[in-house]
Amino acid sequence: MSTPQSQAVSLPASWRDFFALTKPRVMTLVIFTGLCGLLAAPVRINPVVGFVAILCIAVGAGGAAALNQWWEADIDAGMKRTRNRPLPSGRMERESARDFGVMLSAASVMVMGLGVSWLCAAILAGSIFYYAVVYTVWLKPRTPQNIVIGGGAGAFPPLIGWVAATGHVSLMPVLLFAIIFMWTPPHFWALALFVKTDYAKVGIPMLPVVAGEKVTRQQMLVYTVLLLPITLLPWWIGATGVLYGVSASLLSGLFLLCAIRVWLRERQGEDDRMVPEKQMFAFSVFYLFALFGALVADRWLVMPGVLH
Amino acid sequence: MTDKPEPFDPAEERRRIIAGRNKALGLTLLACVVLFFAITMVKMKL
């Protein structure tokens, strides 16, 4: 007897389904932060090499995302937010997603090595392994701190972008890495607070599910407090100018206010619309775009003396 | 006057999806050719 899922699989997956496997919305943030790392570096890079570096970062992130969806197809099927993805909806065979992910990952590392540098290729390979294996397979189903350590995977793009331009790892790209690393927990836990029921249903030990909302709100505040001085360090060590310094102070101050607001409140019953948590999540996305945008603007306008 | 909706034909849908995939693959391969040419030019400092 054929099920709706087997009927759906009898048609081949379209190119749109393969594209959806790469998580294009996440990829925009990856491309943006990678590009910012590249443009904020004190060395001008050949435009073709720069394009190849960003392309490989994006394709590598897409490959890791496809592998993540291949591994988590059963979990995705149980959550409202993810049940329409190509695998849980039955539009694609699991093996196709796995092969697609492996191919994109391998191709991105090879082209990065041949076109940019083997140091960048090694870091990219490490970031793909970190996301697809360390985070997806190992940490996410085992520990409520999954997001903290897993956040490292999303922190690689500006590091790779910077190293593509300069050819070596220094303090500044490590600081960019640290900014995204510290930003990820409050960003993701804000989301986990208002989709808590979904994570609980599929048995993923997200902090709100395992430790409760009160602890989650405290942890969000702790990471936001730690994030503030890290965002200001590039200014304090003289690697950026006043435009970045003022922007980082303002943005991090506002982000801290969001975290304090979320920390001070409790869920008001099951009908609570969780507005402060949703606002903090939305602001966290804007925060990262604005902070890295300010970093690039500072490099191109203030540091060369265009603005005083 | 309204047109009747065409009946769903799985064979036609399959053909349409495969044609779309072939086009996407062709464009990707073409982009790879251009990309490798550009990388070669840069590496040879031409």
Contacts between the chains, C-beta under 8 A, distances in Angstrom:
chain1	res1	chain2	res2	distance
A	10	B	10	7.5
A	11	B	10	6.8
A	11	B	13	6.1
A	11	B	14	5.8
A	11	B	17	6.3
A	12	B	14	6.6
A	12	B	17	5.3
A	12	B	18	6.1
A	12	B	21	7.0
A	13	B	17	7.7
A	14	B	17	4.8
A	14	B	20	5.8
A	14	B	21	6.7
A	15	B	20	5.4
A	15	B	21	5.1
A	15	B	23	7.8
A	15	B	24	3.8
A	15	B	25	8.0
A	18	B	24	7.9
A	46	B	42	5.6
A	48	B	38	4.9
A	48	B	39	6.7
A	48	B	41	7.6
A	48	B	42	4.7
A	49	B	39	7.9
A	49	B	42	6.1
A	52	B	35	7.0
A	52	B	39	6.2
A	55	B	35	7.5
A	111	B	35	7.6
A	111	B	39	7.9
A	114	B	39	6.9
A	115	B	35	7.9
A	115	B	39	4.4
A	115	B	42	8.0
A	115	B	43	7.8
